[in-house]
Amino acid sequence: MDEIDSDRIDADIVGISAITGTAPRSYEMSAHLRKRRIPVVLGGVHPTLMPDEAMQPADTVVVGYAEESSRISK
């Protein structure tokens, strides 16, 4: 994964797709962005399998295939 300067991200909302191997970095990035008051949506294989875990650092988690997905929000 490329380095991302999350302090330079200027967005209304950020979506992050995570697999199990990238979940720790995705959670770290999500927590940092939320501290900056940027809402974060997590999706992908890992959040689908572990939605309760993924909700901790996110505002919303999308589970399932994109065509048939559902969401979990705080």
PDB file of N, CA, C, O and CB in Angstrom:
ATOM      1  N   MET A   1       0.841  -1.164   0.000  1.00  0.00           N
ATOM      2  CA  MET A   1       0.000   0.000   0.000  1.00  0.00           C
ATOM      3  C   MET A   1       0.893   1.234   0.000  1.00  0.00           C
ATOM      4  O   MET A   1       1.872   1.297   0.742  1.00  0.00           O
ATOM      5  CB  MET A   1      -0.961  -0.006   1.210  1.00  0.00           C
ATOM      6  N   ASP A   2       0.559   2.198  -0.819  1.00  0.00           N
ATOM      7  CA  ASP A   2       1.312   3.448  -0.859  1.00  0.00           C
ATOM      8  C   ASP A   2       1.072   4.257   0.406  1.00  0.00           C
ATOM      9  O   ASP A   2       0.016   4.162   1.031  1.00  0.00           O
ATOM     10  CB  ASP A   2       0.928   4.270  -2.096  1.00  0.00           C
ATOM     11  N   GLU A   3       2.063   5.049   0.771  1.00  0.00           N
ATOM     12  CA  GLU A   3       1.898   5.975   1.887  1.00  0.00           C
ATOM     13  C   GLU A   3       0.907   7.065   1.489  1.00  0.00           C
ATOM     14  O   GLU A   3       0.935   7.563   0.364  1.00  0.00           O
ATOM     15  CB  GLU A   3       3.263   6.595   2.306  1.00  0.00           C
ATOM     16  N   ILE A   4       0.044   7.423   2.412  1.00  0.00           N
ATOM     17  CA  ILE A   4      -0.948   8.464   2.178  1.00  0.00           C
ATOM     18  C   ILE A   4      -0.778   9.501   3.270  1.00  0.00           C
ATOM     19  O   ILE A   4      -0.768   9.169   4.455  1.00  0.00           O
ATOM     20  CB  ILE A   4      -2.408   7.886   2.157  1.00  0.00           C
ATOM     21  N   ASP A   5      -0.644  10.757   2.872  1.00  0.00           N
ATOM     22  CA  ASP A   5      -0.567  11.830   3.853  1.00  0.00           C
ATOM     23  C   ASP A   5      -1.999  12.214   4.214  1.00  0.00           C
ATOM     24  O   ASP A   5      -2.598  13.073   3.567  1.00  0.00           O
ATOM     25  CB  ASP A   5       0.245  13.066   3.303  1.00  0.00           C
ATOM     26  N   SER A   6      -2.542  11.578   5.242  1.00  0.00           N
ATOM     27  CA  SER A   6      -3.947  11.789   5.590  1.00  0.00           C
ATOM     28  C   SER A   6      -4.219  13.194   6.108  1.00  0.00           C
ATOM     29  O   SER A   6      -5.377  13.607   6.182  1.00  0.00           O
ATOM     30  CB  SER A   6      -4.376  10.779   6.625  1.00  0.00           C
ATOM     31  N   ASP A   7      -3.185  13.930   6.465  1.00  0.00           N
ATOM     32  CA  ASP A   7      -3.383  15.317   6.879  1.00  0.00           C
ATOM     33  C   ASP A   7      -3.701  16.223   5.691  1.00  0.00           C
ATOM     34  O   ASP A   7      -4.199  17.335   5.870  1.00  0.00           O
ATOM     35  CB  ASP A   7      -2.145  15.829   7.604  1.00  0.00           C
ATOM     36  N   ARG A   8      -3.416  15.754   4.495  1.00  0.00           N
ATOM     37  CA  ARG A   8      -3.662  16.560   3.290  1.00  0.00           C
ATOM     38  C   ARG A   8      -4.955  16.181   2.593  1.00  0.00           C
ATOM     39  O   ARG A   8      -5.321  16.815   1.603  1.00  0.00           O
ATOM     40  CB  ARG A   8      -2.510  16.415   2.321  1.00  0.00           C
ATOM     41  N   ILE A   9      -5.648  15.180   3.071  1.00  0.00           N
ATOM     42  CA  ILE A   9      -6.905  14.769   2.452  1.00  0.00           C
ATOM     43  C   ILE A   9      -7.976  15.812   2.769  1.00  0.00           C
ATOM     44  O   ILE A   9      -8.223  16.136   3.931  1.00  0.00           O
ATOM     45  CB  ILE A   9      -7.339  13.354   2.949  1.00  0.00           C
ATOM     46  N   ASP A  10      -8.601  16.327   1.722  1.00  0.00           N
ATOM     47  CA  ASP A  10      -9.686  17.290   1.859  1.00  0.00           C
ATOM     48  C   ASP A  10     -10.914  16.657   1.208  1.00  0.00           C
ATOM     49  O   ASP A  10     -11.080  16.720  -0.010  1.00  0.00           O
ATOM     50  CB  ASP A  10      -9.325  18.690   1.200  1.00  0.00           C
ATOM     51  N   ALA A  11     -11.769  16.047   2.024  1.00  0.00           N
ATOM     52  CA  ALA A  11     -12.918  15.319   1.493  1.00  0.00           C
ATOM     53  C   ALA A  11     -14.116  15.473   2.408  1.00  0.00           C
ATOM     54  O   ALA A  11     -13.973  15.737   3.602  1.00  0.00           O
ATOM     55  CB  ALA A  11     -12.582  13.838   1.308  1.00  0.00           C
ATOM     56  N   ASP A  12     -15.295  15.306   1.837  1.00  0.00           N
ATOM     57  CA  ASP A  12     -16.526  15.322   2.621  1.00  0.00           C
ATOM     58  C   ASP A  12     -16.770  13.975   3.284  1.00  0.00           C
ATOM     59  O   ASP A  12     -17.373  13.901   4.355  1.00  0.00           O
ATOM     60  CB  ASP A  12     -17.715  15.694   1.739  1.00  0.00           C
ATOM     61  N   ILE A  13     -16.298  12.911   2.644  1.00  0.00           N
ATOM     62  CA  ILE A  13     -16.447  11.546   3.147  1.00  0.00           C
ATOM     63  C   ILE A  13     -15.371  10.686   2.483  1.00  0.00           C
ATOM     64  O   ILE A  13     -14.972  10.959   1.351  1.00  0.00           O
ATOM     65  CB  ILE A  13     -17.894  10.978   2.861  1.00  0.00           C
ATOM     66  N   VAL A  14     -14.900   9.651   3.177  1.00  0.00           N
ATOM     67  CA  VAL A  14     -13.888   8.753   2.618  1.00  0.00           C
ATOM     68  C   VAL A  14     -14.388   7.321   2.726  1.00  0.00           C
ATOM     69  O   VAL A  14     -14.880   6.912   3.778  1.00  0.00           O
ATOM     70  CB  VAL A  14     -12.520   8.918   3.347  1.00  0.00           C
ATOM     71  N   GLY A  15     -14.266   6.556   1.643  1.00  0.00           N
ATOM     72  CA  GLY A  15     -14.589   5.135   1.621  1.00  0.00           C
ATOM     73  C   GLY A  15     -13.308   4.334   1.530  1.00  0.00           C
ATOM     74  O   GLY A  15     -12.433   4.633   0.718  1.00  0.00           O
ATOM     75  N   ILE A  16     -13.201   3.310   2.370  1.00  0.00           N
ATOM     76  CA  ILE A  16     -12.008   2.464   2.394  1.00  0.00           C
ATOM     77  C   ILE A  16     -12.446   1.012   2.248  1.00  0.00           C
ATOM     78  O   ILE A  16     -13.290   0.537   3.008  1.00  0.00           O
ATOM     79  CB  ILE A  16     -11.185   2.673   3.711  1.00  0.00           C
ATOM     80  N   SER A  17     -11.879   0.315   1.282  1.00  0.00           N
ATOM     81  CA  SER A  17     -12.134  -1.103   1.106  1.00  0.00           C
ATOM     82  C   SER A  17     -10.974  -1.870   1.732  1.00  0.00           C
ATOM     83  O   SER A  17      -9.810  -1.602   1.435  1.00  0.00           O
ATOM     84  CB  SER A  17     -12.309  -1.468  -0.404  1.00  0.00           C
ATOM     85  N   ALA A  18     -11.302  -2.829   2.604  1.00  0.00           N
ATOM     86  CA  ALA A  18     -10.249  -3.519   3.352  1.00  0.00           C
ATOM     87  C   ALA A  18     -10.355  -5.033   3.221  1.00  0.00           C
ATOM     88  O   ALA A  18     -11.442  -5.607   3.281  1.00  0.00           O
ATOM     89  CB  ALA A  18     -10.308  -3.127   4.820  1.00  0.00           C
ATOM     90  N   ILE A  19      -9.205  -5.660   3.041  1.00  0.00           N
ATOM     91  CA  ILE A  19      -9.101  -7.102   3.193  1.00  0.00           C
ATOM     92  C   ILE A  19      -8.426  -7.329   4.543  1.00  0.00           C
ATOM     93  O   ILE A  19      -7.953  -6.373   5.159  1.00  0.00           O
ATOM     94  CB  ILE A  19      -8.292  -7.776   1.997  1.00  0.00           C
ATOM     95  N   THR A  20      -8.373  -8.547   5.003  1.00  0.00           N
ATOM     96  CA  THR A  20      -7.828  -8.813   6.329  1.00  0.00           C
ATOM     97  C   THR A  20      -6.385  -8.319   6.462  1.00  0.00           C
ATOM     98  O   THR A  20      -6.008  -7.800   7.513  1.00  0.00           O
ATOM     99  CB  THR A  20      -7.895 -10.305   6.630  1.00  0.00           C
ATOM    100  N   GLY A  21      -5.596  -8.470   5.436  1.00  0.00           N
ATOM    101  CA  GLY A  21      -4.204  -8.034   5.494  1.00  0.00           C
ATOM    102  C   GLY A  21      -4.034  -6.531   5.605  1.00  0.00           C
ATOM    103  O   GLY A  21      -3.019  -6.067   6.125  1.00  0.00           O
ATOM    104  N   THR A  22      -5.005  -5.756   5.128  1.00  0.00           N
ATOM    105  CA  THR A  22      -4.911  -4.301   5.207  1.00  0.00           C
ATOM    106  C   THR A  22      -5.794  -3.710   6.298  1.00  0.00           C
ATOM    107  O   THR A  22      -5.811  -2.492   6.478  1.00  0.00           O
ATOM    108  CB  THR A  22      -5.278  -3.694   3.881  1.00  0.00           C
ATOM    109  N   ALA A  23      -6.521  -4.540   7.024  1.00  0.00           N
ATOM    110  CA  ALA A  23      -7.460  -4.038   8.039  1.00  0.00           C
ATOM    111  C   ALA A  23      -6.781  -3.164   9.092  1.00  0.00           C
ATOM    112  O   ALA A  23      -7.294  -2.082   9.377  1.00  0.00           O
ATOM    113  CB  ALA A  23      -8.150  -5.204   8.723  1.00  0.00           C
ATOM    114  N   PRO A  24      -5.651  -3.571   9.689  1.00  0.00           N
ATOM    115  CA  PRO A  24      -5.040  -2.697  10.699  1.00  0.00           C
ATOM    116  C   PRO A  24      -4.701  -1.303  10.164  1.00  0.00           C
ATOM    117  O   PRO A  24      -4.950  -0.302  10.837  1.00  0.00           O
ATOM    118  CB  PRO A  24      -3.782  -3.344  11.237  1.00  0.00           C
ATOM    119  N   ARG A  25      -4.141  -1.236   8.971  1.00  0.00           N
ATOM    120  CA  ARG A  25      -3.806   0.071   8.376  1.00  0.00           C
ATOM    121  C   ARG A  25      -5.085   0.839   8.038  1.00  0.00           C
ATOM    122  O   ARG A  25      -5.138   2.056   8.217  1.00  0.00           O
ATOM    123  CB  ARG A  25      -2.935  -0.111   7.096  1.00  0.00           C
ATOM    124  N   SER A  26      -6.103   0.149   7.558  1.00  0.00           N
ATOM    125  CA  SER A  26      -7.374   0.794   7.242  1.00  0.00           C
ATOM    126  C   SER A  26      -8.007   1.382   8.497  1.00  0.00           C
ATOM    127  O   SER A  26      -8.545   2.489   8.469  1.00  0.00           O
ATOM    128  CB  SER A  26      -8.334  -0.205   6.582  1.00  0.00           C
ATOM    129  N   TYR A  27      -7.942   0.646   9.585  1.00  0.00           N
ATOM    130  CA  TYR A  27      -8.501   1.135  10.852  1.00  0.00           C
ATOM    131  C   TYR A  27      -7.716   2.343  11.355  1.00  0.00           C
ATOM    132  O   TYR A  27      -8.299   3.302  11.860  1.00  0.00           O
ATOM    133  CB  TYR A  27      -8.494   0.015  11.917  1.00  0.00           C
ATOM    134  N   GLU A  28      -6.397   2.292  11.216  1.00  0.00           N
ATOM    135  CA  GLU A  28      -5.554   3.410  11.639  1.00  0.00           C
ATOM    136  C   GLU A  28      -5.898   4.670  10.838  1.00  0.00           C
ATOM    137  O   GLU A  28      -6.056   5.753  11.402  1.00  0.00           O
ATOM    138  CB  GLU A  28      -4.057   3.054  11.470  1.00  0.00           C
ATOM    139  N   MET A  29      -6.010   4.512   9.523  1.00  0.00           N
ATOM    140  CA  MET A  29      -6.336   5.639   8.653  1.00  0.00           C
ATOM    141  C   MET A  29      -7.732   6.174   8.977  1.00  0.00           C
ATOM    142  O   MET A  29      -7.945   7.385   9.032  1.00  0.00           O
ATOM    143  CB  MET A  29      -6.252   5.219   7.168  1.00  0.00           C
ATOM    144  N   SER A  30      -8.667   5.268   9.189  1.00  0.00           N
ATOM    145  CA  SER A  30     -10.034   5.662   9.516  1.00  0.00           C
ATOM    146  C   SER A  30     -10.088   6.471  10.805  1.00  0.00           C
ATOM    147  O   SER A  30     -10.738   7.516  10.857  1.00  0.00           O
ATOM    148  CB  SER A  30     -10.922   4.431   9.637  1.00  0.00           C
ATOM    149  N   ALA A  31      -9.415   6.000  11.835  1.00  0.00           N
ATOM    150  CA  ALA A  31      -9.415   6.702  13.119  1.00  0.00           C
ATOM    151  C   ALA A  31      -8.813   8.100  12.975  1.00  0.00           C
ATOM    152  O   ALA A  31      -9.313   9.061  13.559  1.00  0.00           O
ATOM    153  CB  ALA A  31      -8.636   5.895  14.172  1.00  0.00           C
ATOM    154  N   HIS A  32      -7.745   8.206  12.199  1.00  0.00           N
ATOM    155  CA  HIS A  32      -7.110   9.508  11.992  1.00  0.00           C
ATOM    156  C   HIS A  32      -8.054  10.465  11.262  1.00  0.00           C
ATOM    157  O   HIS A  32      -8.183  11.626  11.649  1.00  0.00           O
ATOM    158  CB  HIS A  32      -5.799   9.346  11.199  1.00  0.00           C
ATOM    159  N   LEU A  33      -8.705   9.984  10.222  1.00  0.00           N
ATOM    160  CA  LEU A  33      -9.618  10.836   9.458  1.00  0.00           C
ATOM    161  C   LEU A  33     -10.809  11.270  10.312  1.00  0.00           C
ATOM    162  O   LEU A  33     -11.251  12.416  10.224  1.00  0.00           O
ATOM    163  CB  LEU A  33     -10.109  10.101   8.201  1.00  0.00           C
ATOM    164  N   ARG A  34     -11.324  10.368  11.127  1.00  0.00           N
ATOM    165  CA  ARG A  34     -12.461  10.717  11.978  1.00  0.00           C
ATOM    166  C   ARG A  34     -12.069  11.754  13.029  1.00  0.00           C
ATOM    167  O   ARG A  34     -12.894  12.584  13.410  1.00  0.00           O
ATOM    168  CB  ARG A  34     -13.017   9.464  12.660  1.00  0.00           C
ATOM    169  N   LYS A  35     -10.834  11.718  13.498  1.00  0.00           N
ATOM    170  CA  LYS A  35     -10.375  12.765  14.419  1.00  0.00           C
ATOM    171  C   LYS A  35     -10.416  14.132  13.742  1.00  0.00           C
ATOM    172  O   LYS A  35     -10.584  15.159  14.400  1.00  0.00           O
ATOM    173  CB  LYS A  35      -8.945  12.461  14.916  1.00  0.00           C
ATOM    174  N   ARG A  36     -10.259  14.130  12.419  1.00  0.00           N
ATOM    175  CA  ARG A  36     -10.337  15.368  11.641  1.00  0.00           C
ATOM    176  C   ARG A  36     -11.775  15.669  11.223  1.00  0.00           C
ATOM    177  O   ARG A  36     -12.013  16.586  10.437  1.00  0.00           O
ATOM    178  CB  ARG A  36      -9.439  15.275  10.401  1.00  0.00           C
ATOM    179  N   ARG A  37     -12.730  14.903  11.742  1.00  0.00           N
ATOM    180  CA  ARG A  37     -14.157  15.065  11.468  1.00  0.00           C
ATOM    181  C   ARG A  37     -14.534  14.765  10.014  1.00  0.00           C
ATOM    182  O   ARG A  37     -15.462  15.364   9.470  1.00  0.00           O
ATOM    183  CB  ARG A  37     -14.579  16.468  11.813  1.00  0.00           C
ATOM    184  N   ILE A  38     -13.814  13.845   9.401  1.00  0.00           N
ATOM    185  CA  ILE A  38     -14.147  13.366   8.067  1.00  0.00           C
ATOM    186  C   ILE A  38     -14.815  12.002   8.243  1.00  0.00           C
ATOM    187  O   ILE A  38     -14.175  11.070   8.730  1.00  0.00           O
ATOM    188  CB  ILE A  38     -12.866  13.278   7.137  1.00  0.00           C
ATOM    189  N   PRO A  39     -16.091  11.864   7.856  1.00  0.00           N
ATOM    190  CA  PRO A  39     -16.772  10.574   7.998  1.00  0.00           C
ATOM    191  C   PRO A  39     -16.111   9.492   7.141  1.00  0.00           C
ATOM    192  O   PRO A  39     -15.646   9.754   6.031  1.00  0.00           O
ATOM    193  CB  PRO A  39     -18.251  10.712   7.615  1.00  0.00           C
ATOM    194  N   VAL A  40     -16.081   8.271   7.684  1.00  0.00           N
ATOM    195  CA  VAL A  40     -15.439   7.154   6.998  1.00  0.00           C
ATOM    196  C   VAL A  40     -16.408   5.988   6.869  1.00  0.00           C
ATOM    197  O   VAL A  40     -17.082   5.611   7.828  1.00  0.00           O
ATOM    198  CB  VAL A  40     -14.168   6.715   7.746  1.00  0.00           C
ATOM    199  N   VAL A  41     -16.466   5.421   5.661  1.00  0.00           N
ATOM    200  CA  VAL A  41     -17.234   4.219   5.373  1.00  0.00           C
ATOM    201  C   VAL A  41     -16.232   3.101   5.082  1.00  0.00           C
ATOM    202  O   VAL A  41     -15.391   3.237   4.194  1.00  0.00           O
ATOM    203  CB  VAL A  41     -18.228   4.438   4.163  1.00  0.00           C
ATOM    204  N   LEU A  42     -16.318   2.009   5.820  1.00  0.00           N
ATOM    205  CA  LEU A  42     -15.457   0.849   5.568  1.00  0.00           C
ATOM    206  C   LEU A  42     -16.270  -0.241   4.884  1.00  0.00           C
ATOM    207  O   LEU A  42     -17.419  -0.488   5.247  1.00  0.00           O
ATOM    208  CB  LEU A  42     -14.832   0.316   6.890  1.00  0.00           C
ATOM    209  N   GLY A  43     -15.673  -0.884   3.901  1.00  0.00           N
ATOM    210  CA  GLY A  43     -16.303  -2.000   3.206  1.00  0.00           C
ATOM    211  C   GLY A  43     -15.243  -2.989   2.779  1.00  0.00           C
ATOM    212  O   GLY A  43     -14.058  -2.800   3.051  1.00  0.00           O
ATOM    213  N   GLY A  44     -15.667  -4.029   2.119  1.00  0.00           N
ATOM    214  CA  GLY A  44     -14.737  -5.045   1.646  1.00  0.00           C
ATOM    215  C   GLY A  44     -14.901  -6.344   2.417  1.00  0.00           C
ATOM    216  O   GLY A  44     -15.808  -6.492   3.235  1.00  0.00           O
ATOM    217  N   VAL A  45     -14.013  -7.271   2.139  1.00  0.00           N
ATOM    218  CA  VAL A  45     -14.110  -8.611   2.707  1.00  0.00           C
ATOM    219  C   VAL A  45     -14.004  -8.599   4.230  1.00  0.00           C
ATOM    220  O   VAL A  45     -14.834  -9.205   4.909  1.00  0.00           O
ATOM    221  CB  VAL A  45     -13.027  -9.500   2.123  1.00  0.00           C
ATOM    222  N   HIS A  46     -13.003  -7.924   4.772  1.00  0.00           N
ATOM    223  CA  HIS A  46     -12.809  -7.965   6.221  1.00  0.00           C
ATOM    224  C   HIS A  46     -13.972  -7.326   6.983  1.00  0.00           C
ATOM    225  O   HIS A  46     -14.478  -7.945   7.920  1.00  0.00           O
ATOM    226  CB  HIS A  46     -11.511  -7.266   6.588  1.00  0.00           C
ATOM    227  N   PRO A  47     -14.416  -6.125   6.629  1.00  0.00           N
ATOM    228  CA  PRO A  47     -15.575  -5.565   7.323  1.00  0.00           C
ATOM    229  C   PRO A  47     -16.843  -6.407   7.161  1.00  0.00           C
ATOM    230  O   PRO A  47     -17.695  -6.421   8.049  1.00  0.00           O
ATOM    231  CB  PRO A  47     -15.835  -4.168   6.823  1.00  0.00           C
ATOM    232  N   THR A  48     -16.969  -7.102   6.041  1.00  0.00           N
ATOM    233  CA  THR A  48     -18.126  -7.984   5.853  1.00  0.00           C
ATOM    234  C   THR A  48     -18.076  -9.145   6.839  1.00  0.00           C
ATOM    235  O   THR A  48     -19.100  -9.534   7.401  1.00  0.00           O
ATOM    236  CB  THR A  48     -18.175  -8.518   4.405  1.00  0.00           C
ATOM    237  N   LEU A  49     -16.876  -9.700   7.050  1.00  0.00           N
ATOM    238  CA  LEU A  49     -16.738 -10.831   7.973  1.00  0.00           C
ATOM    239  C   LEU A  49     -16.699 -10.405   9.438  1.00  0.00           C
ATOM    240  O   LEU A  49     -17.076 -11.175  10.321  1.00  0.00           O
ATOM    241  CB  LEU A  49     -15.486 -11.608   7.644  1.00  0.00           C
ATOM    242  N   MET A  50     -16.246  -9.190   9.695  1.00  0.00           N
ATOM    243  CA  MET A  50     -16.062  -8.688  11.071  1.00  0.00           C
ATOM    244  C   MET A  50     -16.713  -7.311  11.235  1.00  0.00           C
ATOM    245  O   MET A  50     -16.019  -6.352  11.574  1.00  0.00           O
ATOM    246  CB  MET A  50     -14.549  -8.607  11.426  1.00  0.00           C
ATOM    247  N   PRO A  51     -18.023  -7.186  11.005  1.00  0.00           N
ATOM    248  CA  PRO A  51     -18.635  -5.851  11.022  1.00  0.00           C
ATOM    249  C   PRO A  51     -18.574  -5.152  12.382  1.00  0.00           C
ATOM    250  O   PRO A  51     -18.418  -3.932  12.432  1.00  0.00           O
ATOM    251  CB  PRO A  51     -20.066  -5.956  10.593  1.00  0.00           C
ATOM    252  N   ASP A  52     -18.693  -5.893  13.477  1.00  0.00           N
ATOM    253  CA  ASP A  52     -18.629  -5.252  14.796  1.00  0.00           C
ATOM    254  C   ASP A  52     -17.243  -4.671  15.052  1.00  0.00           C
ATOM    255  O   ASP A  52     -17.116  -3.578  15.604  1.00  0.00           O
ATOM    256  CB  ASP A  52     -18.991  -6.258  15.903  1.00  0.00           C
ATOM    257  N   GLU A  53     -16.214  -5.395  14.653  1.00  0.00           N
ATOM    258  CA  GLU A  53     -14.847  -4.893  14.781  1.00  0.00           C
ATOM    259  C   GLU A  53     -14.645  -3.662  13.908  1.00  0.00           C
ATOM    260  O   GLU A  53     -14.067  -2.668  14.347  1.00  0.00           O
ATOM    261  CB  GLU A  53     -13.833  -5.984  14.405  1.00  0.00           C
ATOM    262  N   ALA A  54     -15.122  -3.734  12.675  1.00  0.00           N
ATOM    263  CA  ALA A  54     -14.928  -2.639  11.723  1.00  0.00           C
ATOM    264  C   ALA A  54     -15.685  -1.375  12.126  1.00  0.00           C
ATOM    265  O   ALA A  54     -15.283  -0.276  11.745  1.00  0.00           O
ATOM    266  CB  ALA A  54     -15.366  -3.075  10.339  1.00  0.00           C
ATOM    267  N   MET A  55     -16.764  -1.505  12.882  1.00  0.00           N
ATOM    268  CA  MET A  55     -17.523  -0.329  13.304  1.00  0.00           C
ATOM    269  C   MET A  55     -16.764   0.527  14.305  1.00  0.00           C
ATOM    270  O   MET A  55     -17.057   1.714  14.443  1.00  0.00           O
ATOM    271  CB  MET A  55     -18.841  -0.753  13.901  1.00  0.00           C
ATOM    272  N   GLN A  56     -15.801  -0.048  15.004  1.00  0.00           N
ATOM    273  CA  GLN A  56     -15.083   0.725  16.025  1.00  0.00           C
ATOM    274  C   GLN A  56     -14.393   1.961  15.444  1.00  0.00           C
ATOM    275  O   GLN A  56     -14.544   3.048  16.003  1.00  0.00           O
ATOM    276  CB  GLN A  56     -14.052  -0.158  16.714  1.00  0.00           C
ATOM    277  N   PRO A  57     -13.643   1.840  14.345  1.00  0.00           N
ATOM    278  CA  PRO A  57     -12.970   3.025  13.824  1.00  0.00           C
ATOM    279  C   PRO A  57     -13.726   3.718  12.682  1.00  0.00           C
ATOM    280  O   PRO A  57     -13.183   4.635  12.066  1.00  0.00           O
ATOM    281  CB  PRO A  57     -11.601   2.646  13.351  1.00  0.00           C
ATOM    282  N   ALA A  58     -14.965   3.302  12.385  1.00  0.00           N
ATOM    283  CA  ALA A  58     -15.690   3.846  11.229  1.00  0.00           C
ATOM    284  C   ALA A  58     -17.015   4.468  11.641  1.00  0.00           C
ATOM    285  O   ALA A  58     -17.505   4.252  12.749  1.00  0.00           O
ATOM    286  CB  ALA A  58     -15.935   2.752  10.191  1.00  0.00           C
ATOM    287  N   ASP A  59     -17.580   5.238  10.731  1.00  0.00           N
ATOM    288  CA  ASP A  59     -18.923   5.780  10.929  1.00  0.00           C
ATOM    289  C   ASP A  59     -19.976   4.823  10.389  1.00  0.00           C
ATOM    290  O   ASP A  59     -21.060   4.687  10.956  1.00  0.00           O
ATOM    291  CB  ASP A  59     -19.057   7.148  10.254  1.00  0.00           C
ATOM    292  N   THR A  60     -19.642   4.167   9.291  1.00  0.00           N
ATOM    293  CA  THR A  60     -20.555   3.224   8.645  1.00  0.00           C
ATOM    294  C   THR A  60     -19.744   2.075   8.076  1.00  0.00           C
ATOM    295  O   THR A  60     -18.621   2.262   7.607  1.00  0.00           O
ATOM    296  CB  THR A  60     -21.393   3.919   7.529  1.00  0.00           C
ATOM    297  N   VAL A  61     -20.328   0.876   8.122  1.00  0.00           N
ATOM    298  CA  VAL A  61     -19.716  -0.303   7.517  1.00  0.00           C
ATOM    299  C   VAL A  61     -20.693  -0.859   6.493  1.00  0.00           C
ATOM    300  O   VAL A  61     -21.880  -1.024   6.774  1.00  0.00           O
ATOM    301  CB  VAL A  61     -19.346  -1.382   8.597  1.00  0.00           C
ATOM    302  N   VAL A  62     -20.179  -1.144   5.304  1.00  0.00           N
ATOM    303  CA  VAL A  62     -20.973  -1.760   4.245  1.00  0.00           C
ATOM    304  C   VAL A  62     -20.582  -3.223   4.189  1.00  0.00           C
ATOM    305  O   VAL A  62     -19.402  -3.551   4.064  1.00  0.00           O
ATOM    306  CB  VAL A  62     -20.752  -1.052   2.857  1.00  0.00           C
ATOM    307  N   VAL A  63     -21.573  -4.108   4.282  1.00  0.00           N
ATOM    308  CA  VAL A  63     -21.292  -5.545   4.279  1.00  0.00           C
ATOM    309  C   VAL A  63     -21.908  -6.206   3.049  1.00  0.00           C
ATOM    310  O   VAL A  63     -22.952  -5.783   2.554  1.00  0.00           O
ATOM    311  CB  VAL A  63     -21.828  -6.206   5.564  1.00  0.00           C
ATOM    312  N   GLY A  64     -21.242  -7.243   2.573  1.00  0.00           N
ATOM    313  CA  GLY A  64     -21.740  -8.008   1.439  1.00  0.00           C
ATOM    314  C   GLY A  64     -21.192  -7.490   0.117  1.00  0.00           C
ATOM    315  O   GLY A  64     -20.377  -6.569   0.064  1.00  0.00           O
ATOM    316  N   TYR A  65     -21.678  -8.122  -0.949  1.00  0.00           N
ATOM    317  CA  TYR A  65     -21.303  -7.703  -2.294  1.00  0.00           C
ATOM    318  C   TYR A  65     -21.943  -6.358  -2.591  1.00  0.00           C
ATOM    319  O   TYR A  65     -23.033  -6.060  -2.103  1.00  0.00           O
ATOM    320  CB  TYR A  65     -21.725  -8.758  -3.347  1.00  0.00           C
ATOM    321  N   ALA A  66     -21.264  -5.546  -3.393  1.00  0.00           N
ATOM    322  CA  ALA A  66     -21.765  -4.203  -3.684  1.00  0.00           C
ATOM    323  C   ALA A  66     -23.176  -4.237  -4.270  1.00  0.00           C
ATOM    324  O   ALA A  66     -23.989  -3.357  -3.989  1.00  0.00           O
ATOM    325  CB  ALA A  66     -20.822  -3.490  -4.647  1.00  0.00           C
ATOM    326  N   GLU A  67     -23.462  -5.241  -5.075  1.00  0.00           N
ATOM    327  CA  GLU A  67     -24.778  -5.324  -5.711  1.00  0.00           C
ATOM    328  C   GLU A  67     -25.875  -5.682  -4.698  1.00  0.00           C
ATOM    329  O   GLU A  67     -27.051  -5.408  -4.936  1.00  0.00           O
ATOM    330  CB  GLU A  67     -24.751  -6.361  -6.841  1.00  0.00           C
ATOM    331  N   GLU A  68     -25.490  -6.294  -3.570  1.00  0.00           N
ATOM    332  CA  GLU A  68     -26.473  -6.754  -2.600  1.00  0.00           C
ATOM    333  C   GLU A  68     -26.104  -6.307  -1.191  1.00  0.00           C
ATOM    334  O   GLU A  68     -26.422  -6.998  -0.223  1.00  0.00           O
ATOM    335  CB  GLU A  68     -26.599  -8.273  -2.653  1.00  0.00           C
ATOM    336  N   SER A  69     -25.448  -5.176  -1.063  1.00  0.00           N
ATOM    337  CA  SER A  69     -24.894  -4.778   0.217  1.00  0.00           C
ATOM    338  C   SER A  69     -25.944  -4.194   1.164  1.00  0.00           C
ATOM    339  O   SER A  69     -27.013  -3.746   0.750  1.00  0.00           O
ATOM    340  CB  SER A  69     -23.796  -3.778   0.000  1.00  0.00           C
ATOM    341  N   SER A  70     -25.595  -4.219   2.439  1.00  0.00           N
ATOM    342  CA  SER A  70     -26.374  -3.517   3.453  1.00  0.00           C
ATOM    343  C   SER A  70     -25.391  -2.730   4.294  1.00  0.00           C
ATOM    344  O   SER A  70     -24.185  -2.960   4.208  1.00  0.00           O
ATOM    345  CB  SER A  70     -27.227  -4.507   4.335  1.00  0.00           C
ATOM    346  N   ARG A  71     -25.879  -1.811   5.100  1.00  0.00           N
ATOM    347  CA  ARG A  71     -24.950  -0.998   5.880  1.00  0.00           C
ATOM    348  C   ARG A  71     -25.310  -1.040   7.351  1.00  0.00           C
ATOM    349  O   ARG A  71     -26.449  -1.296   7.741  1.00  0.00           O
ATOM    350  CB  ARG A  71     -24.944   0.447   5.379  1.00  0.00           C
ATOM    351  N   ILE A  72     -24.288  -0.779   8.148  1.00  0.00           N
ATOM    352  CA  ILE A  72     -24.441  -0.696   9.590  1.00  0.00           C
ATOM    353  C   ILE A  72     -23.890   0.658   9.982  1.00  0.00           C
ATOM    354  O   ILE A  72     -22.729   0.959   9.704  1.00  0.00           O
ATOM    355  CB  ILE A  72     -23.707  -1.878  10.343  1.00  0.00           C
ATOM    356  N   SER A  73     -24.700   1.473  10.620  1.00  0.00           N
ATOM    357  CA  SER A  73     -24.262   2.808  11.029  1.00  0.00           C
ATOM    358  C   SER A  73     -24.382   2.960  12.523  1.00  0.00           C
ATOM    359  O   SER A  73     -25.174   2.278  13.174  1.00  0.00           O
ATOM    360  CB  SER A  73     -25.075   3.894  10.321  1.00  0.00           C
ATOM    361  N   LYS A  74     -23.583   3.868  13.060  1.00  0.00           N
ATOM    362  CA  LYS A  74     -23.649   4.177  14.479  1.00  0.00           C
ATOM    363  C   LYS A  74     -24.873   5.013  14.756  1.00  0.00           C
ATOM    364  O   LYS A  74     -25.119   5.385  15.904  1.00  0.00           O
ATOM    365  CB  LYS A  74     -22.384   4.902  14.947  1.00  0.00           C
TER     366      LYS A  74
END
